[in-house]
Structures are given as C-alpha cells and as structure tokens.
Amino acid sequence: MVASSSASLLLAAAGGGGLLLRQLFDAPTGTFTYLLADVPSSEGLLIDPVFEQHERDLSLIRELGIQLVACLDTHAHADHVTGSWLMRQATGSAIALAAAARAENVTQPLHHGDRVAFGSRHVEVRSTPGHTDGCVSYVLDDQSMAFTGDALLVRGCGRCDFQQGNAHTLWASITGQLLSLPDSCLLYPGHDYTGRTVTSVVEEKAFNARLGGGATERDFVGHMDNMKLPHPHKIAEALPGNMRSGKPREAATATPSWAPLQRSYAGLPELPPDWVAEHRSGLVILDVRSAEEFEGPDGRIAGSQWIPLPELEARSGEIPTGQPVVVVCHSGSRSALATQQLLKAGRDQVANLRGGLRIWGDEGYPLEGAITPGSLS
Ligand SMILES: [Fe+2]
C-alpha cells in the first residue's frame, strides 16, 4: 500500500468531511477531552485535556498530522489537572482559558464573544458561569455543536456548591447561552459517569431532570441547593495545578525505560493493569494491604508478596532484587505511598498499579480467593 500523505490521512480519518472531531475519555475522572481539526489546513484545537492523558493525546495529534493551535479549558477544574501546559511544551500550542479564572501561564485569556480560530473554522467563546465564575462554553461557528464543560451535562449540570458556584447564575447561563442554540445543536459535556457521550439542545430542553420539561428557575435552584454532594476528593491537588495551567511544581525526571511508565501529576510512576497482567511473570507484585484485606473476600493477585504498608520500611530487604516491583493495594493510594518509599530507599524499577486491585478486578483480571471476582467495591 502506498503511504498516504498526512493531508489525505486526516481527510480519511475525518470520515471524508472537512471537520474532524474525536471524543477522548479519562476513566478515573469521567472527563471528556475533545480534539477538533479543520481538515484542509490541518489546524486543530484540544478542549479540556487531562494531565495524565497527555501522552495519549499527543500521540493522536501527531499520528493525524494535526497542527495544534490551542488547548482550551472550559474552567479551572476541581477533579483533574489540565494537560494544557504539557501540550504547549510538546507542540507550542496556546493555553486558552477564561480570563475570569485568573490562572497563571495562560497565553490566550478568553472573554465572552471571543473567537478561537483553527484553519478556516472557529469556536465562539460563551461565558457560562454558575458552576464556577470562570466557566465558558465553546460553540462551533455553524452552531452544529457546542462544548459545554460542566455548565450543562447530559440530563444534568455541574454542581454549584463550591468554587464560587451559584445556581441562579447557572440557570441564566444554561437557558440564555446554551438552550437558546438551535434545537439540533449537539452538546458535548465535560464529564459523564454513566457512559453517555453526547446530547442535543432539544433533548435537554425536554428531558433534563433539573431544568427541562418546563422547570422554573425556582425549581432548578431548589434542586441544586439541596444536593448535599461529597467534597470532590482531588480538589486539593487539582485546583492549585490548574491555577498554574497544569505546569508541574517540579520538572518531571526522565522516564526510565523498563516499562511504559506513565507519571501521575504527583510525579509517581504508574503502570496500567493490562501491561502488568501481560508481564506478570517477570514482576514482583508487592501487596501492601492489611492482613484482613489480603486474606479477605477481595482476593489477591496470585503469587504476590505481602508486606503491610506499616511494616514496609523495616522489611523492604525481603523484596527480591533483580526483578521490577509493582506495588498494589485496594485503590492505588497506599501503594502510591509504598512506591514512593521504595524509590526513596534506592529501588529504581518500582511502579504503582494504577487504580489498584479495584480497577484490576473491574477490568476482569484474576484475583485469587476473591468471593465475587471482578466486582470489588
Ligand atoms: Fe468542574
């Protein structure tokens, strides 16, 4: 087969049309990232990139031959760190965010009515505060699609109980800026946690549980003010990171080559379950949970070595040398600490199992002694 030129590759990748849209997903945070590209010019935009998914997004952009003009965030997120700064380092793309968010390292501060061009196309910036006061939505030039961030979600909307949230303001944003778009305008949300990927103006007007079907502002505010949601668990890490546009506090060290390590925002080496499963025979799996957990109904990876986290420092000499170590616990948080301890102690081939045994089980990898395999809670 004759290799396609990058222009014809992009055209075909876009389904033969003039615009490419790819929806990408970060499962741990339920975040959608969108890649938009104008096929004739190959120029593109990336909306709401996730720090931990940088390598994935960059590979796609490079493979499709897209010249990335800008990363656009819809707001300063509380649940994940943006990948905008990393992408700028890799491609020179602008970092665009609402000026109202007052974040550092933004190269293109946005205001309501601004246009961000990519090739012959553009998105229009619409201020849609209420979830945060710096929230914006991006509407494609022909109003066929809009990227709503957390202002409007599929059959829902972003919460209003922290980060300057205000339900009255959100009502005005959604009804005035989003549901006023053509009924056929497709709406792409910033998140979904139940597998829904896209909606439309006509559907949300009719079926949005909070504000559709004839609900009034009073109904909406009454709903939003009584949701009693738990505090977002990553806010302490995510918000400061986003106020730097995702620039790490310290430069990441060079990635060792023994495995396809991905560095979390905290700088820890992590490995995905599929790689660990595939290379299981060449690895020491170190389980740092308590005795009750290790012997309990959640089960364990067969053949793993067990040293509870509180005993790790004293007993780290028991871990065989000469083989890489993958550390596991239930969710990946205690094992992150253990990974850090082992790295500090001078072990170099150490990584955390991303998502812990919970995700390992959810993805269908075997757990010896588990009572309900694959369904850890
Ligand atoms: Fe948000």
Residues whose N, C-alpha, C, O or C-beta is under 5 A from the ligand:
A	BS01	LIG	H77 A78 D150
